[in-house]
Amino acid sequence: MSRVVAVTGAFGVLGEVVATAAAAQGARLALIEHAPRPPEGLVEACGAQTLVVAGVDLADPAAAQSAMDQVADRFGGLDALINIAGGFRWQTVEAGDPAQWDRLFAMNLKTALNASRAALPLLKASPAGRIVNVGAAGALKAAAGMGAYAASKAAVHKLTESLAEELKADGITVNAVLPSIIDTPANRADMPDADFAAWVAPADLAAVILFLASESARAVTGALVPVTGRV
């Protein structure tokens, strides 16, 4: 039986690439997303069995639980959870809105925390349960204007390490990728004079994520894997 993979933030650029690449490897997909509807062609690219759970606020533990209950109802289990849901804001401490700190912790940390916690019973029943989070290379040393974002992603790193230790006896691995700048249309628009070739292609990042989500990655847990291209 093919593996069941749930992708949060599945309608974004990276989420789409990860989901379609997983489907190409034979996985059955659950696409979980805050937005109300998937991009055109995504569900078709992921296959007829694809489950779409849209309009979900994963910062709400009850909503995350409901999403995982739908995964269980459709597929009867879950083998890998890939936590891509998140967000980015640039602001200085002096001139910024303090409320953005709460928003970024909700978008980046609480989404991963709540989805992971809700998925644990399903992952424990899998012979090769996997959680892969998306951290950030920029959280290792925060630049100006990156305080709230870096702090929220650093919290994802610590969640990854702690949960990996917690789940060792259950055979579930928990790892995170730490990308630099991902080559997306939004990033190109924000930094039009940058060297895009130095950035991380979504497909290259997806390849690392899907390895960590695979049965072959059983010997890797608690790792924070830099995927930084030439940045």
Disulfide bonds with the S-S distance in Angstrom:
none
